[in-house]
């Protein structure tokens, strides 16, 4: 392998490990809050909304930080911050049982994570040609989605065997390993890393990247609208999965088998979209995915039985797969300030993570009906669906 290939391989390794660790922690944090502190859907939604707001604010700024200070600096800050707060969360769980302490710990992990995702997205995309960018973005999506699916599938089994302390210990171990890999990578491949980060400014640089469509700016705006709405649905769903599990009397192990099916569907969708590029800059694909998102989300939250729950997740996973892939691909294709674009992409995710659970929590507070949260968030998604067509018409 060439030095350049080694750096890309290490970036994908960091990405996969980070995805496994953070998904494992955040998805099962809501179960810990339910079992240790009696959090129901309303309080878990409020927690998810707060974490989403922190992520939105921090990701926008950390993307700029990575662009200005360099990718290695951002990774070091992110991994160190996450490690510190995983230790704090573990200590609180073992010795103090403080709900406020766990919330603060989760905020700290979220802040550290904001340094990682925009940086890795930009790192793997820098220096790629017009032909190479779709391939590299495809690999990136497949890696993180695959390890995220693995984390959700195995998480329940880990908790049943080791207890909730494992949601801190395992991610902490992974983060320390990633920090060590980052130091090794910086020491042994500094010259190549600088070449990749500054490739557009060197005399040996390839031809400047050009977006694949003259409508790239319009599609970027639509994707930046659609993706936060997808995460409105995702984060609302993640926060109420403990409630869905209780409704169907599922143990932690069976939650991993039944309630996270859409993770695997998203993974499969990423593979399909990576191998087939016919969806690039095609409005009907993005619009269809958004419409399916609205219907499947409402169906999951109001499922009368497990068969409907499982079927709806298949459509949900496919829809969010195409929407997320569109946002990341258009963010990387429509400009060269990829650290900042990656930060905006992640900040949009954070806004969705904040808005969806907030609407759900407020609905349960003021309209205490079993399905009021699902209905309110579905109406919000429909508003986003309409906004997509407005942007498309203006772009035409």
Secondary structure, DSSP 8 states (H G I E B T S, - for coil): --HHHHHHHHHHHHHHHHHHHHHHHHHHHHHHHHHHH---HHHHHHHHHHHHHHHHHHHHHHHHHHHHH-HHHHHHHHHHHHHHHHHHHHHIIIII--HHHHHHHHHHHHHHHHHHHHHHHHHHHTT--HHHHHHHHHHHHHHHHHHHHHHHHHHHHHHHHH-TTHHHHHHHHHHHHHHHHHHHHHHHSHHHHHHHHTGGGSTT-------SSTTHHHHHHHHHHHHHHHHHHHHHHHHHHHHHHHHTT--HHHHHHHTTHHHHHHHHHHHHHHH--TTTT-HHHHHHHHHHHHHHHHHHHT-SSHHHHHHHHHHHHHHHHHHHHHHHHHHHHS-S-HHHHHHHHHHHHHHHHHHHHHHHHHHHHHS--TTHHHHHHHHHHHHHHHHHHHHHHHH-
